[in-house]
Amino acid sequence: MSSHNKSPRTPWIRGSVAQICNLLYRRFSTCRGSGTFKGSGNRSALSRLEIGDTAACKSALRAFGVCPADLAKVVLLCLVAFVQTGCTKKTAGGQMQMPPVRVIAIEAKLQSVSETLSLPGTIAANEMVEIKAETDGIVQEINFAEGQRVSKGHLLVKLDESKFAATLAEAEANLKLSQANFERAKQLFQDKLISQQDFDQAAATFAVNQAAVDLKRRQFADARVHAPFSGIVGARQISPGQVMSRNTTLTWLVDLDTVKVEVKVPEKYLRQLEIGQMMEFSVAAFPGEKFRGEVYFISPQIDTDTRFALVKAKIPNASAKLRGGMLASLELTLQLRDSAIVIPDPALMSNGDNFLVFVVDDKNTAQIRPVEVGLRMPGKAEVIKGLKAGEKVVVEGVQKLRPGAPVTFAPPESAAPYTQG
């Protein structure tokens, strides 16, 4: 039974071993020449192999230091020979050379880059005040429309003035009488007909009545509410005929010709800020539109809880697009470099904090080079050290490269995604 199973397999094994050995001989003879094997015995042994020549097969395998019974080692040896010899070419001088690797390479370019800090901010009106009356009264006139633009001094609300006018008239009458008494007392005192006490009494009464008139005039003026500055009137909170008390909110007045942007900046970035510096921001109400403002205030005090400092900027807003309370997405320009070397981000190979790139030299071979990276931008990176403008870096095909490997360039259209923008 044993001999029956073994007999048919023996020719196949013998034939396979012979074929493998013949294949090894042909591969090594073609690709590496006579210098590949040590001694001529190995080559002669391989050259005599034929299908079924078991003795010659064993002799050839022993020449490679492989046990003839271990067919797996023979197969592995064959595969190694295929890999090592199938990927190289022989040059005219007999040296082995790797075939060129097709890559996409992009030139390092000079362009301006800016370092920006993105922070949330709040828009505030240049001036905003809650309009209130300083006295009690009945609303007689409302001289504004909601949302109306008014000038400084414009009459907004008028209260019933009848009571104020009456009290003012009374005070003026008392003042007139006390003034006359004071003038008579003054003359009598000069003639030494009245005492010093009588004269002082008349003078004090006159002064008190003068102050009372001033007070009543001010109360009469308080019945009229004027705009303290030019701006836009807000929603109306009162109606004609309404009885109101002092400190009742009548409306709001907002100056939007210029708006402020208030943002809290981490303390580590304060050294890169200065008065007069420009900042750029956007708001959700106007997507894609950028607004620019000038820094006019940097808080001299740092918040001890958050370690942030309040920074303010002013933005012209003649069209009144921006409104107080809007959320601003602020982009604060910290550094600006006009001539920075920039390469596509895929060209970088990172190893922790270290970066490498493959540079194609004038002989079209890839050389690995360490670089120092600065700003990282969408799809791009700034190289501070290690590259010159105009040098070509490999962005695709890096996985197939080794230092000194020859390369060929892909068509220009393949590099288009890396050169746009």
QUICORZI-V906390 format. One record per residue. RES is the residue in three letters. PSI is psi as a letter, one per 30 degrees, with the letter a starting at -180 (NA if undefined). BURIAL is # if it has 24 or more other C-alpha atoms within 12 Angstrom, else .. Layout:
# QUICORZI-V906390
RES/PSI/BURIAL
RES/PSI/BURIAL
This chain:
# QUICORZI-V906390
MET/e/.
SER/e/.
SER/e/.
HIS/e/.
ASN/e/.
LYS/e/.
SER/e/.
PRO/f/.
ARG/f/.
THR/e/.
PRO/e/.
TRP/e/.
ILE/e/#
ARG/e/#
GLY/e/#
SER/e/#
VAL/e/#
ALA/e/#
GLN/e/#
ILE/e/#
CYS/e/#
ASN/e/#
LEU/e/#
LEU/e/#
TYR/e/#
ARG/e/#
ARG/e/#
PHE/e/#
SER/e/#
THR/e/.
CYS/f/#
ARG/f/#
GLY/a/.
SER/f/.
GLY/g/.
THR/e/.
PHE/k/.
LYS/j/.
GLY/l/.
SER/f/.
GLY/e/.
ASN/e/#
ARG/e/#
SER/e/.
ALA/e/#
LEU/e/#
SER/f/#
ARG/f/#
LEU/k/#
GLU/l/#
ILE/k/#
GLY/f/.
ASP/i/#
THR/e/#
ALA/e/.
ALA/e/#
CYS/e/#
LYS/e/#
SER/e/#
ALA/e/#
LEU/e/#
ARG/e/.
ALA/f/#
PHE/g/#
GLY/g/.
VAL/k/.
CYS/k/.
PRO/f/#
ALA/f/.
ASP/i/.
LEU/f/.
ALA/e/.
LYS/e/.
VAL/e/#
VAL/e/#
LEU/e/.
LEU/e/#
CYS/e/#
LEU/e/.
VAL/e/.
ALA/e/#
PHE/e/.
VAL/e/.
GLN/e/.
THR/f/#
GLY/f/.
CYS/g/.
THR/l/.
LYS/l/.
LYS/k/.
THR/l/.
ALA/f/.
GLY/g/.
GLY/g/.
GLN/l/.
MET/k/.
GLN/k/.
MET/k/.
PRO/l/.
PRO/k/#
VAL/k/#
ARG/k/#
VAL/l/#
ILE/j/#
ALA/k/#
ILE/k/#
GLU/k/#
ALA/k/#
LYS/l/#
LEU/k/.
GLN/l/.
SER/k/.
VAL/k/#
SER/k/.
GLU/k/#
THR/l/#
LEU/k/#
SER/k/.
LEU/k/#
PRO/k/#
GLY/l/#
THR/k/#
ILE/k/#
ALA/k/#
ALA/l/#
ASN/e/#
GLU/k/#
MET/k/#
VAL/k/.
GLU/j/.
ILE/k/#
LYS/l/#
ALA/k/#
GLU/f/#
THR/l/#
ASP/l/#
GLY/a/#
ILE/k/#
VAL/k/#
GLN/e/.
GLU/k/#
ILE/j/#
ASN/h/#
PHE/l/#
ALA/k/.
GLU/k/.
GLY/g/.
GLN/k/.
ARG/k/#
VAL/l/#
SER/l/.
LYS/k/.
GLY/f/.
HIS/k/#
LEU/j/#
LEU/e/#
VAL/k/#
LYS/k/#
LEU/l/#
ASP/j/#
GLU/f/#
SER/e/.
LYS/e/.
PHE/e/#
ALA/e/.
ALA/e/.
THR/e/.
LEU/e/#
ALA/e/.
GLU/e/.
ALA/e/#
GLU/e/#
ALA/e/.
ASN/e/.
LEU/e/#
LYS/e/.
LEU/e/.
SER/e/#
GLN/e/.
ALA/e/.
ASN/e/#
PHE/e/#
GLU/e/.
ARG/e/.
ALA/e/#
LYS/e/#
GLN/e/.
LEU/e/.
PHE/e/.
GLN/e/.
ASP/g/.
LYS/h/.
LEU/f/.
ILE/l/.
SER/l/.
GLN/e/.
GLN/e/.
ASP/e/.
PHE/e/#
ASP/e/.
GLN/e/.
ALA/e/#
ALA/e/#
ALA/e/.
THR/e/#
PHE/e/#
ALA/e/.
VAL/e/.
ASN/e/#
GLN/e/#
ALA/e/.
ALA/e/#
VAL/e/#
ASP/e/.
LEU/e/.
LYS/e/#
ARG/e/#
ARG/e/.
GLN/e/#
PHE/e/#
ALA/e/#
ASP/f/#
ALA/f/#
ARG/k/#
VAL/k/#
HIS/l/#
ALA/k/#
PRO/f/#
PHE/l/#
SER/k/#
GLY/a/#
ILE/k/#
VAL/k/#
GLY/a/#
ALA/k/.
ARG/k/#
GLN/g/.
ILE/l/#
SER/l/.
PRO/k/.
GLY/f/.
GLN/k/.
VAL/k/.
MET/l/#
SER/l/.
ARG/l/.
ASN/g/.
THR/k/.
THR/k/.
LEU/e/#
THR/a/#
TRP/l/#
LEU/k/#
VAL/k/#
ASP/j/#
LEU/g/#
ASP/e/#
THR/k/#
VAL/l/#
LYS/k/#
VAL/k/#
GLU/k/#
VAL/k/#
LYS/k/#
VAL/k/#
PRO/k/#
GLU/f/.
LYS/f/.
TYR/f/#
LEU/e/#
ARG/f/.
GLN/g/.
LEU/k/#
GLU/l/.
ILE/k/.
GLY/f/.
GLN/k/#
MET/k/#
MET/l/#
GLU/k/#
PHE/l/#
SER/l/#
VAL/l/#
ALA/f/.
ALA/f/.
PHE/i/.
PRO/k/.
GLY/f/.
GLU/k/.
LYS/k/.
PHE/k/#
ARG/k/#
GLY/l/#
GLU/k/#
VAL/k/#
TYR/f/.
PHE/k/#
ILE/k/#
SER/k/#
PRO/f/.
GLN/k/.
ILE/k/.
ASP/j/.
THR/f/.
ASP/e/.
THR/f/.
ARG/h/.
PHE/l/.
ALA/k/#
LEU/k/#
VAL/k/#
LYS/k/#
ALA/l/#
LYS/k/#
ILE/k/#
PRO/k/.
ASN/h/#
ALA/e/.
SER/f/.
ALA/h/.
LYS/e/.
LEU/k/#
ARG/l/#
GLY/k/#
GLY/f/.
MET/k/#
LEU/k/#
ALA/k/#
SER/j/#
LEU/k/#
GLU/j/#
LEU/j/#
THR/j/#
LEU/e/#
GLN/k/.
LEU/k/.
ARG/k/.
ASP/e/.
SER/i/.
ALA/k/#
ILE/k/#
VAL/k/#
ILE/l/#
PRO/k/#
ASP/e/#
PRO/f/#
ALA/f/#
LEU/k/#
MET/k/#
SER/k/.
ASN/i/.
GLY/b/.
ASP/g/.
ASN/k/.
PHE/k/#
LEU/l/#
VAL/l/#
PHE/k/#
VAL/k/#
VAL/k/#
ASP/a/#
ASP/f/.
LYS/g/.
ASN/h/#
THR/k/#
ALA/k/#
GLN/k/#
ILE/k/#
ARG/k/#
PRO/k/#
VAL/l/#
GLU/k/#
VAL/k/#
GLY/c/#
LEU/k/#
ARG/k/.
MET/l/.
PRO/j/.
GLY/f/.
LYS/l/#
ALA/k/#
GLU/k/#
VAL/j/#
ILE/e/#
LYS/k/.
GLY/f/#
LEU/l/#
LYS/l/.
ALA/k/.
GLY/f/.
GLU/k/#
LYS/k/#
VAL/k/#
VAL/k/#
VAL/f/#
GLU/k/#
GLY/g/#
VAL/e/#
GLN/f/.
LYS/f/.
LEU/l/#
ARG/l/#
PRO/k/.
GLY/g/#
ALA/k/#
PRO/k/#
VAL/l/#
THR/l/#
PHE/k/#
ALA/l/.
PRO/l/.
PRO/e/.
GLU/f/.
SER/f/.
ALA/f/.
ALA/e/.
PRO/f/.
TYR/f/#
THR/f/.
GLN/k/.
GLY/NA/.
